[in-house]
Amino acid sequence: MDQKQLDHFRQSLISSRDEIEQMSSINTEAAGTVTLDQSMMGRLSRIDALQGQQMAQETARRRKIQRQKIDNALRRMEAGQYGYCLICGDDIKPARLDFDPACTRCIGCMDN
């Protein structure tokens, strides 16, 4: 992989990380504690609020995992190991990295 491709993937990873951070800061309030005050809302409204809270918490968990994958990809890039399958060591095709710059396996090893 040449330097131009590495720069392209680095920029893509950084852009994705920034987007995740921005969305996470917006979504923090929705994942907070739900107040269960019966005088303020009915039973169905509380259930909706709890469901919204759970969905926000799951979204935050998934964003955290994606952020970790991006950070790991950037570390592999700095170590000169980016673009190689962690299972077999073969090159990961640039088209696959275009789809997911944080991927760690070649298409052959994804089936295993």
C-alpha positions as CSV (number, residue, x, y, z in Angstrom):
1,M,0.0,0.0,0.0
2,D,1.5,3.4,-1.0
3,Q,1.6,6.5,1.1
4,K,-1.3,8.1,-0.8
5,Q,-3.6,5.2,0.1
6,L,-2.5,5.3,3.7
7,D,-3.2,9.0,3.9
8,H,-6.6,8.4,2.4
9,F,-7.5,5.7,5.0
10,R,-6.0,7.7,7.9
11,Q,-8.2,10.7,7.0
12,S,-11.2,8.4,6.6
13,L,-10.6,6.9,10.1
14,I,-10.1,10.3,11.7
15,S,-13.2,11.6,10.1
16,S,-15.2,8.7,11.3
17,R,-13.8,9.0,14.8
18,D,-14.7,12.7,14.9
19,E,-18.3,11.9,13.7
20,I,-18.7,9.3,16.4
21,E,-17.5,11.7,19.1
22,Q,-19.9,14.4,17.9
23,M,-22.9,12.0,17.9
24,S,-21.9,10.7,21.3
25,S,-22.0,14.1,22.8
26,I,-25.4,14.8,21.4
27,N,-26.8,11.4,22.6
28,T,-25.5,11.6,26.2
29,E,-28.7,13.1,27.6
30,A,-30.9,10.4,26.2
31,A,-28.9,7.6,27.9
32,G,-29.4,9.2,31.3
33,T,-31.6,8.1,34.2
34,V,-35.3,8.1,33.5
35,T,-37.4,9.8,36.3
36,L,-40.3,7.6,37.2
37,D,-42.7,10.2,38.6
38,Q,-46.3,8.9,38.2
39,S,-47.7,12.3,38.7
40,M,-45.9,13.6,35.7
41,M,-46.4,10.8,33.2
42,G,-48.5,7.8,32.6
43,R,-47.4,4.2,32.6
44,L,-47.0,4.0,28.8
45,S,-45.0,7.2,28.7
46,R,-42.6,5.7,31.3
47,I,-42.3,2.5,29.3
48,D,-41.4,4.6,26.2
49,A,-38.9,6.6,28.2
50,L,-37.2,3.4,29.5
51,Q,-37.1,1.9,26.0
52,G,-35.6,5.1,24.7
53,Q,-33.0,5.0,27.5
54,Q,-32.1,1.4,26.7
55,M,-31.8,2.2,23.0
56,A,-29.5,5.2,23.7
57,Q,-27.3,3.1,26.0
58,E,-27.0,0.4,23.3
59,T,-26.1,3.0,20.7
60,A,-23.5,4.4,23.0
61,R,-22.0,0.9,23.6
62,R,-21.8,0.3,19.8
63,R,-20.2,3.7,19.2
64,K,-17.6,2.9,21.9
65,I,-16.7,-0.3,20.2
66,Q,-16.5,1.4,16.8
67,R,-14.2,4.1,18.3
68,Q,-12.0,1.4,19.8
69,K,-11.7,-0.3,16.3
70,I,-10.8,3.0,14.7
71,D,-8.2,3.8,17.4
72,N,-6.7,0.3,16.9
73,A,-6.6,0.8,13.1
74,L,-4.7,4.1,13.6
75,R,-2.2,2.4,16.0
76,R,-1.7,-0.4,13.4
77,M,-1.1,2.3,10.8
78,E,1.6,4.0,13.0
79,A,3.2,0.6,13.5
80,G,3.3,-0.2,9.8
81,Q,0.9,-3.1,10.2
82,Y,-2.2,-1.5,8.7
83,G,-3.8,-3.2,5.7
84,Y,-2.7,-6.7,6.7
85,C,-5.0,-9.5,7.9
86,L,-4.5,-10.2,11.5
87,I,-5.3,-13.9,10.9
88,C,-3.3,-14.9,7.8
89,G,-1.1,-11.9,7.3
90,D,-2.2,-11.3,3.7
91,D,-3.0,-7.9,2.3
92,I,-6.5,-6.6,2.8
93,K,-7.8,-5.4,-0.5
94,P,-8.2,-1.6,-0.8
95,A,-11.8,-1.9,-1.8
96,R,-12.5,-3.7,1.4
97,L,-10.7,-1.0,3.4
98,D,-12.7,1.6,1.5
99,F,-15.9,0.0,2.8
100,D,-14.5,-0.4,6.4
101,P,-11.2,1.3,7.0
102,A,-11.1,-0.3,10.5
103,C,-11.4,-3.9,9.3
104,T,-8.8,-6.4,10.6
105,R,-9.4,-9.4,8.3
106,C,-9.2,-10.2,4.7
107,I,-12.4,-11.4,3.0
108,G,-11.1,-15.0,3.1
109,C,-10.6,-15.0,6.8
110,M,-14.0,-13.4,7.6
111,D,-15.7,-16.7,6.8
112,N,-13.6,-18.5,9.4
